[in-house]
């Protein structure tokens, strides 16, 4: 795995690259970094050129402003794509990374081959969800460490907190290093993101979706509704929102199936 960075609009963008072949770009979720994909990039780098990106205000990528829209993040990913002269992209996005992937697909459809959403949605935030994000921002401004520990811990069942305590502790440790500005900017961007359900019906590239059966952030009955009237292939995994931790092998199997499936 080669760690790289480039200068974009006077800030540093960080990403990792590994392997050769058709390109896959992995985009992490809120409060995560490119490191969340390490297990998966190691696997796919045997057959593909794999990139994992630190999105704006996360990991080693710096903040661009006080609101990082999903389009802002997609444009930053595009700068990495241009730097490496990539096309025919497969983009895998977890949660917030899925929002960025769809924004990228809307902005740059000609270079996208496939988008795989993991524990994510094409829908915009509901009024209730927007209010929750505003409450989160208020808590972060008072005590970001308390919010981060609580937010990440709440993504797991009691059983999984015990079974995966090391991975959860590592995720919390990394999240605590994120700049408060970056955390708030991401929340503001997610709160105002565009509904992109139309892409599930009319995108000129393949979209696949992977859901966690016990996801409390994006309940299955809600996320499945967006698939009505589409030909989107999806899989449902026994796990929660953090499938890359609590259902690692099942997620790898689903990703392997979707990434290697040829268009019919």
C-alpha positions in Angstrom: 0.0 0.0 0.0 1.5 3.3 -1.1 0.4 6.4 0.8 0.1 9.5 -1.5 -1.0 13.1 -1.3 -1.7 15.9 -3.7 -2.4 19.6 -3.4 -6.0 20.5 -4.2 -7.3 24.1 -3.8 -4.4 24.8 -1.4 -5.1 21.8 0.9 -3.6 18.3 1.1 -5.6 15.4 -0.1 -4.5 12.0 1.1 -5.1 8.6 -0.4 -3.6 5.1 -0.7 -2.9 3.1 -3.8 -2.2 -0.6 -4.4 -2.2 -3.2 -7.2 -2.7 -3.2 -10.9 -5.7 -3.6 -13.2 -9.1 -1.9 -13.5 -9.5 0.8 -10.8 -11.6 0.5 -7.7 -12.0 3.6 -5.4 -13.1 3.0 -1.8 -14.8 5.8 0.0 -15.2 5.7 3.8 -18.1 6.8 6.0 -18.5 9.6 8.5 -15.8 9.7 11.3 -13.8 7.0 9.5 -10.7 7.2 7.3 -9.3 5.3 4.3 -7.9 2.8 6.8 -11.4 1.3 7.3 -11.0 -0.5 3.9 -7.6 -2.1 4.6 -8.8 -5.7 4.8 -10.8 -5.2 1.5 -8.1 -3.3 -0.5 -5.6 -6.0 0.3 -7.9 -8.6 -1.2 -8.9 -6.7 -4.3 -5.4 -5.3 -5.0 -4.5 -8.8 -6.2 -6.6 -8.2 -9.3 -7.3 -4.5 -9.5 -5.7 -1.1 -9.0 -7.2 -0.1 -5.7 -7.5 3.4 -4.2 -8.8 4.3 -0.7 -9.4 8.0 -0.2 -9.4 10.2 2.9 -12.4 12.4 2.3 -12.3 16.1 3.1 -11.6 16.8 6.8 -11.0 13.1 7.5 -7.8 11.2 8.0 -4.9 13.1 6.5 -7.0 15.1 4.1 -7.4 18.7 5.3 -10.5 20.8 5.5 -11.6 22.9 2.5 -14.3 24.9 4.4 -16.9 24.9 7.1 -19.4 22.9 5.0 -18.2 20.0 2.9 -21.0 19.2 0.5 -21.1 15.8 -1.1 -20.3 17.5 -4.4 -17.2 19.1 -2.7 -16.0 15.7 -1.6 -16.8 14.2 -5.1 -14.7 17.0 -6.7 -11.8 16.2 -4.4 -12.0 12.5 -5.4 -12.1 13.6 -9.0 -8.8 15.5 -8.5 -7.3 12.1 -7.4 -8.8 10.4 -10.4 -7.3 13.0 -12.8 -3.9 12.8 -11.0 -3.8 9.1 -11.8 -5.5 9.3 -15.2 -8.3 6.8 -14.3 -11.4 5.8 -16.1 -13.9 3.0 -16.1 -14.2 3.3 -12.3 -15.8 1.1 -9.8 -16.6 3.2 -6.7 -17.5 1.6 -3.4 -18.9 3.9 -0.7 -19.9 3.2 2.9 -22.7 5.4 4.3 -21.4 9.0 3.7 -19.0 7.5 1.2 -22.0 6.2 -0.7 -23.5 9.7 -0.8 -20.2 11.0 -2.2 -20.1 8.1 -4.7 -23.6 9.0 -6.1 -22.6 12.7 -6.2 -19.5 11.7 -8.2 -21.6 9.5 -10.5 -24.0 12.5 -11.2 -21.1 14.9 -11.9 -18.8 12.6 -13.8 -20.9 9.8 -15.4 -18.7 9.2 -18.4 -15.9 7.7 -16.3 -18.0 5.6 -14.0 -18.6 1.9 -14.7 -20.2 0.8 -11.4 -21.2 2.2 -8.0 -21.6 -0.1 -5.0 -23.3 1.4 -2.0 -22.7 -0.2 1.4 -25.1 0.6 4.3 -26.0 3.8 2.4 -29.0 5.4 0.6 -29.8 7.6 -2.4 -32.4 9.5 -0.3 -31.8 13.0 1.1 -32.1 13.6 4.9 -35.6 13.7 6.3 -36.6 16.7 8.5 -36.1 14.5 11.6 -32.7 13.5 10.4 -31.7 17.1 9.7 -32.8 18.0 13.2 -30.7 15.2 14.6 -27.6 16.4 12.7 -28.1 19.9 14.2 -28.3 18.4 17.7 -25.1 16.5 16.9 -23.3 19.7 15.8 -24.4 21.4 19.1 -22.9 18.5 21.1 -19.7 18.5 19.1 -19.1 22.2 19.7 -19.3 21.5 23.5 -17.5 18.2 23.7 -16.5 16.5 20.5 -14.8 13.5 22.3 -18.1 12.6 24.1 -20.0 12.7 20.8 -17.5 10.6 18.9 -17.4 7.9 21.5 -21.1 7.8 21.9 -21.9 8.0 18.1 -19.5 5.1 17.2 -20.4 2.9 20.1 -24.1 3.2 19.3 -23.6 1.7 15.8 -23.0 -1.7 17.4 -25.2 -4.2 19.3 -24.2 -5.0 22.9 -22.9 -8.4 21.6 -20.8 -6.9 18.8 -19.3 -4.3 21.2 -17.9 -7.3 23.1 -16.9 -9.4 20.0 -15.3 -6.5 18.2 -14.1 -4.3 21.0 -10.6 -4.0 19.6 -11.7 -2.8 16.1 -14.3 -0.4 17.7 -11.6 1.0 20.1 -9.3 1.6 17.1 -12.1 3.3 15.1 -12.8 5.6 18.1 -9.1 6.4 18.5 -8.8 7.4 14.8 -12.0 9.4 15.0 -10.8 11.3 18.0 -7.9 12.6 15.9 -10.2 14.2 13.3 -10.5 18.0 13.4 -13.7 19.3 14.8 -14.1 21.5 11.8 -14.0 18.5 9.5 -16.6 16.6 11.6 -19.0 19.5 11.6 -18.4 20.3 7.9 -19.3 16.7 7.0 -22.5 16.8 9.1 -23.5 20.1 7.4 -22.8 18.6 4.0 -24.8 15.4 4.7 -27.7 17.5 6.1 -28.0 19.5 2.9 -27.3 16.7 0.4 -29.5 16.2 -2.7 -31.9 13.3 -3.1 -30.4 11.1 -5.9 -33.0 8.4 -6.1 -33.4 9.2 -9.8 -30.0 7.6 -10.4 -31.3 4.2 -9.2 -33.7 4.3 -12.1 -31.7 6.1 -14.9 -28.0 6.0 -14.2 -25.9 5.1 -17.3 -23.8 2.8 -15.1 -24.4 -0.2 -12.8 -25.5 0.5 -9.2 -25.5 -2.3 -6.6 -26.5 -2.0 -2.9 -25.4 -3.9 0.2 -27.6 -3.6 3.3 -27.1 -4.6 6.9 -30.1 -6.6 8.2 -29.9 -5.0 11.6 -28.8 -1.5 10.6 -30.2 1.0 13.1 -28.9 4.0 11.3 -30.6 3.1 8.0 -33.4 0.6 8.9 -33.8 -2.1 6.2 -37.5 -1.5 5.6 -36.7 2.2 4.7 -33.7 1.6 2.5 -35.4 -1.2 0.5 -38.3 1.2 -0.4 -36.0 3.1 -2.8 -35.5 0.0 -4.9 -39.1 -0.3 -5.9 -39.4 0.0 -9.7 -35.7 -0.4 -10.3 -33.5 -3.2 -11.5 -30.9 -2.7 -8.8 -29.3 -5.9 -7.6 -28.7 -5.9 -3.9 -27.7 -8.1 -1.0 -28.7 -8.2 2.6 -26.0 -9.2 5.1 -26.6 -10.3 8.7 -25.0 -7.3 10.4 -25.5 -3.7 11.4 -24.4 -0.4 9.9 -20.6 -1.1 10.3 -20.6 -4.2 8.1 -16.8 -3.8 7.5 -16.3 -4.6 11.2 -19.2 -6.8 12.4 -19.7 -8.8 9.1 -16.3 -8.5 7.4 -16.3 -11.9 5.5 -19.9 -11.6 4.3 -19.3 -8.0 3.1 -16.2 -9.2 1.2 -18.2 -12.0 -0.5 -20.9 -9.5 -1.6 -18.3 -7.0 -2.8 -16.5 -9.7 -4.7 -19.7 -10.8 -6.4 -20.7 -7.3 -7.5 -17.2 -6.1 -8.4 -16.5 -9.1 -10.6 -19.9 -9.4 -12.2 -19.8 -8.3 -15.9 -22.5 -6.2 -17.4 -25.1 -8.2 -19.2 
